[in-house]
């Protein structure tokens, strides 16, 4: 009896063992992402080869022996997997004459003002681009080729066409001469696409985005003939194809400039960003906080960026408040709406800028179009010396993905895996002016309250993948000011990296060697007489008379004057004062 019991419990023991070893985090997105095929749960958990998001067994493959696999929920694959991305161009080379014969279109010419051109010259013949049916045929053919190349080591999640054009110049520049893209008898359709793949790393196996691209580029070259044959069989649009090749997006980038564009001095305007996560998770929104280090000055946040794996139009809202968010979850009335708008997501490796100014968006429902007013990013400050500001950033449900699920904002898993489900928040990144901390992932919109920390709509802790544009010295010239608002100082300008003007080499005008005017010997106006008695004598007094008077008056003053002499001395003294007054007035 004991033996039978022990045997019956063995599968349970094995299951519990693997569940503890492979314990998974709760998913921040749709749990269907963790449905995988296998002959049993253990195999699905171990190999994670085929996803079955429908949850149905019909999505699982049949082995060569005819044995059918089943779809298992909670296989524990998704959160162990890392995501790889490759973006590049697949060039499809056609025989020009044959392709144009079957798929020629005419477009209006542009840029001509010649009135003598005939109507026939106003159109330019060119080849038609792929329609939706042709795009699907190309995607399926390349998926089939790529799955073989990956050889079950990497799971191909998606292959999406992003654009197409004929004879793209920057693509032509990186292809080898043997391709003969300059041959007038050839025509190249350059198709931009993104490949997404996932795999489970271990002590032996580790891949990068570049590895995924290398596998695809080299493999497509080797399997070119087989791929071309399959493509021709898939759709008649490709009947004139003569070859295919691929090139990575990085190889199409412009070369760096030879000289730095700006001086190496650190500007007042800075960018503070979290590192992009190679294995991000995500959901409707995230609440988190930003702080300044101890002793650091106040900063002014002037812009914001985020990341989403969605490529299409989405609507967002950003709320903020001073201080911590931890007792205010779900209480939007305690926050200020500092930004909202419509933007276009660019995929999981490209930042999306929040729109700066107020703007009007449009919502289309059937035949009805509605205008919506949005709030451009309102600049907010973070107090210095350890000050804290909280943010709640979310997408709304106005726009959804094709499967009608929410458009996620990406964030990272806990820095410390042991803190999962605990309110323990680590620092994500820091610099000399700001510190970014983990917060809570929010799985619904609008965000629900969570007074006891047990709401199923939150995952914690989660690291924000966010970037801020900020002014590190908003109170210049008080560069160490830790309060707000900035103290009043006389309005001035921040120093320019270089002098605004060069110094002059010489004075504007040379100095004059002599006085501008020579002194006059006689007054230009008549002096005013003190009395009529002396008027005639003062008027007739010359410069020589005055000199003679100075010489004669010295002897007169030496002796005690008589009454008459005293009067004469006074009279001469008065005349002399008048003369000097007139003379000084002229000088």
C-alpha positions as CSV (number, residue, x, y, z in Angstrom):
1,X,0.0,0.0,0.0
2,X,2.8,2.4,0.9
3,X,4.6,1.6,-2.3
4,X,1.5,2.3,-4.4
5,X,0.9,5.6,-2.6
6,X,4.5,6.7,-3.0
7,X,4.3,5.9,-6.7
8,X,1.1,7.8,-7.1
9,X,2.6,10.9,-5.4
10,X,5.7,10.8,-7.6
11,X,4.3,13.0,-10.4
12,X,3.1,15.5,-7.8
13,X,6.6,15.6,-6.2
14,X,8.2,16.1,-9.6
15,X,5.7,18.9,-10.5
16,X,6.3,20.7,-7.2
17,X,10.1,20.4,-7.6
18,X,10.0,21.9,-11.1
19,X,7.5,24.5,-10.0
20,X,9.8,25.7,-7.2
21,X,12.9,25.7,-9.4
22,X,11.2,27.4,-12.4
23,X,8.9,29.6,-10.3
24,X,7.7,32.3,-12.5
25,X,6.7,35.9,-11.9
26,X,3.1,36.8,-12.4
27,X,2.7,38.1,-15.9
28,X,2.2,41.8,-16.4
29,X,0.4,41.2,-19.7
30,X,-2.0,38.8,-21.1
31,X,-1.5,35.3,-19.5
32,X,-2.1,33.7,-22.9
33,X,1.5,34.7,-23.7
34,X,2.6,31.8,-21.5
35,X,0.6,29.1,-23.3
36,X,3.1,26.6,-24.8
37,X,2.9,23.2,-26.5
38,X,4.4,19.9,-25.3
39,X,3.6,16.2,-24.8
40,X,3.2,17.1,-21.1
41,X,3.7,20.2,-18.9
42,X,7.3,19.3,-18.1
43,X,8.3,19.2,-21.7
44,X,6.4,22.5,-22.5
45,X,8.2,24.1,-19.5
46,X,11.6,22.7,-20.4
47,X,11.8,23.4,-24.2
48,X,9.2,26.2,-24.8
49,X,9.3,25.4,-28.5
50,X,5.9,26.3,-29.8
51,X,3.5,28.9,-28.4
52,X,-0.2,28.4,-28.5
53,X,-1.8,31.7,-27.4
54,X,-5.3,30.5,-28.4
55,X,-5.1,27.9,-25.6
56,X,-6.2,25.2,-28.1
57,X,-4.4,21.9,-28.8
58,X,-5.0,22.4,-32.6
59,X,-2.3,25.1,-32.6
60,X,0.3,22.5,-31.5
61,X,2.3,20.4,-34.0
62,X,2.2,16.7,-34.5
63,X,5.5,14.8,-34.2
64,X,6.9,12.7,-37.1
65,X,5.6,9.6,-35.3
66,X,2.1,11.0,-35.4
67,X,1.9,11.9,-31.7
68,X,-0.1,15.0,-30.9
69,X,1.1,17.7,-28.5
70,X,-1.2,19.6,-26.1
71,X,-1.4,23.3,-25.2
72,X,-0.4,24.0,-21.5
73,X,-1.3,27.1,-19.6
74,X,1.3,28.7,-17.3
75,X,4.1,26.8,-18.9
76,X,6.6,29.2,-17.3
77,X,8.3,30.1,-20.6
78,X,7.5,33.7,-21.2
79,X,9.3,35.3,-18.3
80,X,12.4,33.1,-18.7
81,X,12.7,34.2,-22.3
82,X,14.7,37.1,-23.7
83,X,13.5,39.0,-26.7
84,X,15.6,39.7,-29.8
85,X,14.9,42.3,-32.5
86,X,16.3,42.8,-35.9
87,X,15.3,45.6,-38.3
88,X,16.7,45.7,-41.8
89,X,16.0,45.7,-45.5
90,X,15.4,42.6,-47.7
91,X,16.2,43.5,-51.3
92,X,14.3,41.6,-54.0
93,X,16.0,41.8,-57.4
94,X,13.7,41.6,-60.5
95,X,14.3,41.4,-64.2
96,X,13.2,44.9,-65.0
97,X,11.6,44.3,-68.4
98,X,9.6,41.2,-67.4
99,X,8.5,42.8,-64.1
100,X,7.4,46.1,-65.7
101,X,5.5,44.2,-68.4
102,X,3.3,42.5,-65.8
103,X,3.2,45.1,-63.0
104,X,3.7,48.5,-64.6
105,X,1.9,51.5,-63.3
106,X,2.0,55.2,-64.3
107,X,2.3,58.0,-61.8
108,X,2.2,61.8,-62.4
109,X,5.5,63.5,-62.9
110,X,6.4,66.3,-60.5
111,X,8.8,69.3,-60.5
112,X,8.3,70.4,-64.2
113,X,7.2,73.8,-65.3
114,X,7.7,73.3,-69.0
115,X,4.4,74.2,-70.6
116,X,5.4,72.5,-73.9
117,X,5.3,69.1,-72.3
118,X,2.6,66.9,-73.8
119,X,0.1,65.0,-71.7
120,X,2.1,61.8,-72.4
121,X,5.2,63.3,-70.8
122,X,3.3,64.1,-67.6
123,X,3.3,60.5,-66.4
124,X,6.2,58.3,-65.4
125,X,6.1,54.5,-65.8
126,X,7.2,52.5,-62.7
127,X,6.6,49.2,-61.2
128,X,3.7,48.5,-58.8
129,X,4.4,48.0,-55.1
130,X,3.2,44.9,-53.2
131,X,-0.4,44.8,-52.1
132,X,-1.5,43.2,-48.9
133,X,-1.8,39.8,-50.5
134,X,1.8,40.0,-51.9
135,X,3.1,41.2,-48.5
136,X,1.5,38.1,-46.8
137,X,3.1,35.8,-49.3
138,X,6.5,37.3,-48.7
139,X,6.2,37.2,-45.0
140,X,5.1,33.5,-45.0
141,X,7.9,32.6,-47.3
142,X,10.6,34.3,-45.2
143,X,9.1,32.9,-41.9
144,X,9.3,29.4,-43.4
145,X,13.0,30.0,-44.3
146,X,13.9,31.6,-41.0
147,X,12.3,28.9,-38.9
148,X,14.6,26.4,-40.6
149,X,17.6,28.7,-40.0
150,X,16.9,29.1,-36.3
151,X,16.7,25.3,-35.9
152,X,14.4,25.4,-32.8
153,X,17.1,27.3,-30.9
154,X,15.3,30.6,-31.2
155,X,11.5,31.0,-31.3
156,X,10.4,33.3,-34.1
157,X,7.7,35.5,-32.7
158,X,6.9,37.7,-35.7
159,X,8.1,39.1,-39.0
160,X,6.4,42.3,-40.0
161,X,6.8,44.4,-43.2
162,X,7.2,48.2,-42.4
163,X,7.7,49.7,-45.8
164,X,8.8,49.2,-49.4
165,X,10.3,51.2,-52.2
166,X,12.2,50.6,-55.4
167,X,16.0,51.2,-55.7
168,X,16.5,52.9,-52.3
169,X,19.9,54.7,-52.7
170,X,21.2,54.1,-49.2
171,X,20.5,50.4,-49.6
172,X,22.3,50.3,-52.9
173,X,25.4,51.7,-51.3
174,X,26.0,48.8,-49.0
175,X,25.4,45.9,-51.3
176,X,28.4,44.2,-53.0
177,X,29.1,45.0,-56.7
178,X,28.2,41.4,-57.6
179,X,24.6,42.3,-57.1
180,X,24.7,44.6,-60.1
181,X,22.0,46.9,-58.7
182,X,23.3,49.6,-61.2
183,X,22.5,47.3,-64.1
184,X,19.7,49.0,-66.0
185,X,18.1,45.7,-66.8
186,X,17.6,45.0,-63.1
187,X,15.1,46.5,-60.6
188,X,15.4,46.2,-56.8
189,X,12.4,46.3,-54.4
190,X,13.8,47.2,-51.0
191,X,11.4,46.0,-48.2
192,X,12.0,47.2,-44.7
193,X,11.0,44.7,-42.0
194,X,11.3,43.8,-38.4
195,X,11.9,40.4,-37.0
196,X,11.1,39.5,-33.4
197,X,12.3,36.3,-31.8
198,X,12.6,34.9,-28.3
199,X,14.7,32.3,-26.6
200,X,15.6,30.9,-23.2
201,X,19.3,31.7,-22.2
202,X,21.3,29.3,-20.2
203,X,24.9,28.8,-19.2
204,X,25.8,27.7,-22.7
205,X,23.4,29.6,-25.0
206,X,23.3,33.3,-25.3
207,X,22.2,35.4,-28.3
208,X,22.2,39.1,-29.2
209,X,20.2,41.1,-31.7
210,X,23.2,41.1,-34.0
211,X,23.3,37.3,-33.8
212,X,19.7,37.2,-35.0
213,X,20.5,39.5,-37.9
214,X,23.6,37.5,-38.8
215,X,21.6,34.3,-38.9
216,X,19.0,35.8,-41.1
217,X,21.4,37.6,-43.5
218,X,23.8,34.7,-44.0
219,X,21.1,32.1,-44.1
220,X,19.0,34.0,-46.7
221,X,22.1,34.2,-48.8
222,X,22.7,30.4,-48.6
223,X,19.0,29.5,-49.1
224,X,18.5,32.1,-51.8
225,X,17.6,29.7,-54.6
226,X,15.1,27.7,-52.6
227,X,13.5,30.9,-51.2
228,X,13.1,32.4,-54.6
229,X,11.4,29.3,-55.9
230,X,9.0,29.2,-53.0
231,X,8.3,32.9,-53.4
232,X,7.5,32.5,-57.1
233,X,5.1,29.6,-56.3
234,X,3.4,31.7,-53.6
235,X,2.4,34.7,-55.8
236,X,2.7,35.7,-59.5
237,X,4.0,39.1,-58.4
238,X,7.4,37.5,-57.8
239,X,7.7,35.7,-61.2
240,X,10.5,37.9,-62.4
241,X,12.6,37.6,-59.2
242,X,16.2,36.8,-59.8
243,X,17.7,37.0,-56.3
244,X,17.3,38.1,-52.7
245,X,19.6,39.5,-50.0
246,X,19.3,41.3,-46.7
247,X,21.2,44.1,-44.9
248,X,20.8,45.4,-41.3
249,X,19.4,48.8,-40.5
250,X,22.6,49.7,-38.7
251,X,24.6,49.4,-41.9
252,X,22.3,52.1,-43.5
253,X,23.1,54.7,-40.9
254,X,25.1,57.8,-41.8
255,X,28.8,57.8,-40.9
256,X,29.8,59.9,-37.8
257,X,31.0,63.4,-38.5
258,X,34.8,64.0,-38.4
259,X,34.5,66.9,-35.9
260,X,32.4,67.2,-32.7
261,X,29.3,69.3,-33.3
262,X,29.6,71.1,-29.9
263,X,32.2,71.9,-27.4
264,X,32.8,69.3,-24.6
265,X,31.5,71.6,-21.9
266,X,28.4,70.3,-20.0
267,X,25.3,72.2,-21.0
268,X,22.5,73.3,-18.7
269,X,20.1,71.1,-20.7
270,X,20.6,67.4,-20.0
271,X,19.0,64.0,-20.8
272,X,18.4,61.5,-18.0
273,X,17.3,58.1,-19.2
274,X,16.9,54.5,-17.9
275,X,18.6,51.8,-19.9
276,X,16.5,50.0,-22.5
277,X,15.7,46.5,-21.2
278,X,16.4,43.5,-23.6
279,X,13.6,41.6,-21.9
280,X,11.0,44.2,-20.9
281,X,7.5,43.5,-19.6
282,X,4.7,46.0,-19.6
283,X,1.1,46.9,-19.1
284,X,-1.3,49.9,-19.1
285,X,0.8,52.1,-16.9
286,X,3.4,52.6,-14.1
287,X,3.7,54.8,-11.0
288,X,7.2,55.7,-9.8
289,X,9.3,58.5,-8.3
290,X,12.3,60.6,-9.1
291,X,14.5,62.2,-6.5
292,X,17.5,64.5,-6.3
293,X,20.6,63.3,-4.4
294,X,21.5,64.8,-1.0
295,X,23.1,68.2,-1.5
296,X,22.1,68.5,-5.2
297,X,20.3,71.6,-6.4
298,X,16.7,71.7,-7.6
299,X,16.1,70.7,-11.3
300,X,13.4,71.5,-13.8
301,X,12.0,68.6,-15.9
302,X,11.3,69.9,-19.4
303,X,10.3,66.8,-21.4
304,X,9.7,63.1,-21.2
305,X,10.2,59.9,-23.3
306,X,8.9,56.4,-23.0
307,X,9.0,53.0,-24.9
308,X,6.2,50.8,-26.1
309,X,6.3,47.6,-28.2
310,X,3.3,48.9,-30.1
311,X,3.7,50.5,-33.5
312,X,0.7,52.7,-34.1
313,X,-1.3,55.6,-32.7
314,X,-1.8,55.6,-28.9
315,X,-3.2,58.0,-26.3
316,X,-1.3,58.7,-23.1
317,X,-1.7,60.7,-19.8
318,X,0.9,61.7,-17.3
319,X,0.1,62.7,-13.7
320,X,2.5,64.1,-11.1
321,X,2.7,65.3,-7.5
322,X,5.4,66.4,-5.1
323,X,6.4,63.8,-2.6
324,X,5.8,60.0,-2.5
325,X,3.0,58.2,-4.4
326,X,2.9,55.2,-2.0
327,X,-0.3,56.2,-0.1
328,X,-2.0,57.7,-3.1
329,X,-2.3,54.8,-5.5
330,X,-5.5,55.1,-7.7
331,X,-6.2,58.6,-6.4
332,X,-5.8,60.8,-9.5
333,X,-7.4,63.8,-7.7
334,X,-4.2,64.0,-5.6
335,X,-2.1,64.4,-8.7
336,X,-1.8,67.1,-11.4
337,X,-2.3,66.2,-15.1
338,X,0.9,67.5,-16.6
339,X,0.7,65.9,-20.1
340,X,-1.6,64.1,-22.5
341,X,-1.7,63.5,-26.2
342,X,-1.6,61.2,-29.2
343,X,1.7,59.8,-30.5
344,X,2.8,56.9,-32.7
345,X,4.6,54.0,-31.0
346,X,7.9,53.0,-32.6
347,X,8.6,49.6,-31.2
348,X,10.5,48.4,-28.1
349,X,13.9,49.9,-29.0
350,X,13.0,53.4,-29.9
351,X,12.1,56.3,-27.6
352,X,8.8,58.1,-28.1
353,X,8.8,61.8,-27.2
354,X,5.8,63.2,-25.3
355,X,4.5,66.2,-27.2
356,X,5.6,69.5,-25.7
357,X,2.8,71.9,-26.7
358,X,-1.0,71.8,-26.3
359,X,-2.5,70.2,-29.4
360,X,-5.7,68.8,-30.9
361,X,-6.1,65.2,-31.8
362,X,-8.8,63.4,-33.8
363,X,-10.8,60.2,-33.0
364,X,-12.4,58.3,-35.8
365,X,-15.4,56.0,-35.1
366,X,-17.1,54.8,-38.2
367,X,-18.0,57.9,-40.3
368,X,-17.7,60.2,-37.3
369,X,-14.6,62.2,-36.5
370,X,-14.2,63.9,-33.1
371,X,-11.6,66.4,-32.0
372,X,-9.9,66.1,-28.6
373,X,-7.9,68.8,-26.8
374,X,-4.7,67.6,-25.2
375,X,-2.2,69.1,-22.7
376,X,1.4,69.6,-23.8
377,X,4.0,68.7,-21.3
378,X,4.0,71.1,-18.4
379,X,7.4,71.7,-16.9
380,X,7.7,70.5,-13.3
381,X,10.4,70.9,-10.7
382,X,12.1,68.5,-8.3
383,X,13.3,70.1,-5.1
384,X,17.0,69.7,-4.4
385,X,18.7,68.0,-1.5
386,X,16.8,64.8,-1.6
387,X,13.5,66.2,-2.9
388,X,11.0,63.7,-4.4
389,X,8.4,63.9,-7.2
390,X,6.0,61.1,-8.2
391,X,4.6,60.2,-11.7
392,X,1.8,58.1,-12.9
393,X,2.2,57.4,-16.6
394,X,-0.5,55.4,-18.5
395,X,-2.0,54.7,-21.9
396,X,-5.8,55.0,-22.2
397,X,-8.3,52.6,-23.8
398,X,-9.3,55.0,-26.6
399,X,-6.9,53.1,-28.9
400,X,-6.3,49.4,-28.6
401,X,-4.2,46.7,-30.3
402,X,-5.7,44.6,-33.1
403,X,-6.7,41.9,-30.5
404,X,-8.6,44.6,-28.5
405,X,-6.1,44.4,-25.6
406,X,-4.5,47.5,-24.0
407,X,-1.4,49.1,-25.6
408,X,1.4,48.6,-23.0
409,X,4.0,50.9,-21.7
410,X,7.2,48.9,-21.3
411,X,9.1,48.6,-18.0
412,X,11.6,46.2,-16.5
413,X,11.3,43.4,-14.0
414,X,12.5,43.8,-10.4
415,X,16.2,44.5,-9.9
416,X,16.1,42.1,-7.0
417,X,14.0,39.1,-7.9
418,X,13.4,38.3,-4.2
419,X,11.4,41.6,-3.8
420,X,8.7,40.4,-6.2
421,X,5.2,41.3,-4.8
422,X,6.9,43.2,-1.9
423,X,6.9,47.0,-1.5
424,X,10.7,47.2,-1.8
425,X,11.9,49.7,-4.4
426,X,15.4,49.9,-5.6
427,X,17.2,52.7,-7.5
428,X,17.1,52.1,-11.3
429,X,19.7,54.6,-12.3
430,X,21.2,57.9,-11.1
431,X,23.5,60.8,-12.1
432,X,24.7,63.8,-10.2
433,X,21.3,65.6,-10.4
434,X,18.6,62.9,-10.4
435,X,17.7,59.4,-9.1
436,X,15.1,57.1,-10.7
437,X,13.4,54.5,-8.5
438,X,11.3,51.4,-9.1
439,X,7.5,51.6,-8.8
440,X,4.3,49.6,-9.4
441,X,3.1,48.3,-12.8
442,X,-0.6,49.1,-13.3
443,X,-2.7,46.6,-15.2
444,X,-5.8,48.6,-15.7
445,X,-7.1,52.1,-16.8
446,X,-8.1,54.1,-14.9
447,X,-5.9,52.8,-12.1
448,X,-7.7,51.3,-9.2
449,X,-7.1,52.0,-5.5
450,X,-4.9,49.5,-3.6
451,X,-5.2,50.4,0.1
452,X,-3.8,47.1,1.5
453,X,-1.3,46.3,-1.3
454,X,-3.2,43.2,-2.5
455,X,-5.0,44.4,-5.6
456,X,-4.6,42.0,-8.6
457,X,-4.2,45.0,-10.9
458,X,-0.7,45.8,-9.7
459,X,2.7,44.2,-10.1
460,X,5.6,45.3,-7.9
461,X,8.3,46.3,-8.0
462,X,8.8,47.3,-11.6
463,X,11.4,49.6,-13.1
464,X,10.3,52.5,-15.3
465,X,11.9,52.7,-18.8
466,X,11.7,56.5,-18.9
467,X,13.8,59.4,-20.0
468,X,13.6,63.1,-18.9
469,X,14.9,66.2,-20.5
470,X,15.8,68.6,-17.7
471,X,17.6,71.9,-16.8
472,X,20.2,71.2,-14.2
473,X,20.5,74.9,-13.2
474,X,17.1,76.4,-13.5
475,X,17.9,79.0,-10.9
476,X,21.1,80.2,-12.5
477,X,23.2,82.0,-11.3
478,X,22.2,80.4,-8.0
479,X,23.5,77.1,-9.1
480,X,23.3,75.4,-5.7
481,X,19.7,76.5,-4.8
482,X,17.6,73.7,-3.4
483,X,14.2,75.3,-3.1
484,X,11.5,76.6,-5.4
485,X,10.6,79.0,-6.8
486,X,14.0,80.4,-7.7
487,X,15.0,83.5,-5.7
488,X,14.7,86.8,-7.6
489,X,17.9,88.0,-9.1
490,X,18.5,90.7,-11.7
491,X,17.6,89.2,-15.1
492,X,20.7,88.0,-16.9
493,X,21.7,85.5,-19.4
494,X,23.4,82.2,-19.0
495,X,27.0,82.3,-20.1
496,X,27.6,81.5,-23.7
497,X,30.3,78.8,-24.5
498,X,32.2,81.5,-26.4
499,X,32.4,85.3,-26.3
500,X,29.5,86.8,-28.3
501,X,31.8,89.4,-29.9
502,X,35.5,89.7,-30.5
503,X,37.5,92.6,-28.8
504,X,38.3,95.5,-31.0
505,X,41.9,95.8,-32.1
506,X,42.2,99.6,-31.7
507,X,40.2,102.5,-30.2
508,X,37.2,103.7,-32.4
509,X,38.7,107.2,-32.8
510,X,42.3,108.4,-32.3
511,X,42.8,111.0,-29.5
512,X,43.2,114.6,-30.7
513,X,46.8,115.9,-30.3
514,X,45.8,119.4,-29.2
515,X,42.8,121.0,-27.6
516,X,39.9,121.5,-29.9
517,X,39.7,125.3,-29.3
518,X,42.5,127.8,-28.7
519,X,42.0,130.3,-25.8
520,X,40.9,133.8,-26.7
521,X,42.9,136.8,-25.6
522,X,39.8,139.0,-25.1
523,X,36.3,138.3,-23.8
524,X,33.7,137.6,-26.4
525,X,31.0,139.5,-24.4
526,X,31.2,142.7,-22.5
527,X,31.6,142.3,-18.7
528,X,28.9,143.7,-16.6
529,X,30.0,146.9,-14.8
530,X,29.3,147.4,-11.1
531,X,28.3,151.1,-11.6
532,X,28.1,153.7,-14.3
533,X,31.1,155.5,-12.8
534,X,33.4,152.6,-13.6
535,X,31.8,151.4,-16.8
536,X,34.0,153.4,-19.2
537,X,37.2,152.5,-17.4
538,X,36.4,148.8,-17.3
539,X,35.4,148.8,-20.9
540,X,38.7,150.4,-21.9
541,X,40.9,148.3,-19.8
542,X,43.2,146.2,-21.9
543,X,45.2,143.1,-21.1
544,X,48.4,145.3,-20.9
545,X,46.8,147.8,-18.6
546,X,45.9,144.9,-16.3
547,X,49.5,143.7,-16.2
548,X,50.8,147.3,-15.5
549,X,48.3,147.6,-12.7
550,X,49.6,144.4,-11.0
551,X,53.1,145.8,-11.1
552,X,52.1,149.3,-9.8
553,X,49.7,148.1,-7.1
554,X,52.4,146.1,-5.3
555,X,54.2,149.3,-4.2
556,X,50.9,151.0,-3.3
557,X,49.9,148.2,-0.9
558,X,53.3,148.1,0.8
559,X,52.8,151.6,2.5
560,X,50.0,152.8,4.6
561,X,47.7,154.5,2.2
562,X,46.1,157.8,2.8
563,X,42.4,158.3,2.5
564,X,42.6,159.1,-1.2
565,X,45.1,156.4,-1.8
566,X,43.0,153.9,-0.1
567,X,40.0,154.8,-2.3
568,X,42.2,154.5,-5.4
569,X,43.4,151.1,-4.3
570,X,39.9,149.8,-3.7
571,X,38.9,151.1,-7.1
572,X,41.8,149.4,-8.9
573,X,41.1,146.2,-7.0
574,X,37.4,146.2,-8.1
575,X,38.5,146.8,-11.7
576,X,41.0,143.9,-11.5
577,X,38.3,141.5,-10.1
578,X,36.0,142.3,-12.9
579,X,38.7,141.7,-15.4
580,X,39.5,138.3,-14.0
581,X,35.9,137.4,-13.7
582,X,35.4,138.1,-17.4
583,X,38.5,136.3,-18.4
584,X,37.7,133.2,-16.3
585,X,34.2,133.1,-17.8
586,X,35.8,132.8,-21.3
587,X,38.2,130.1,-20.3
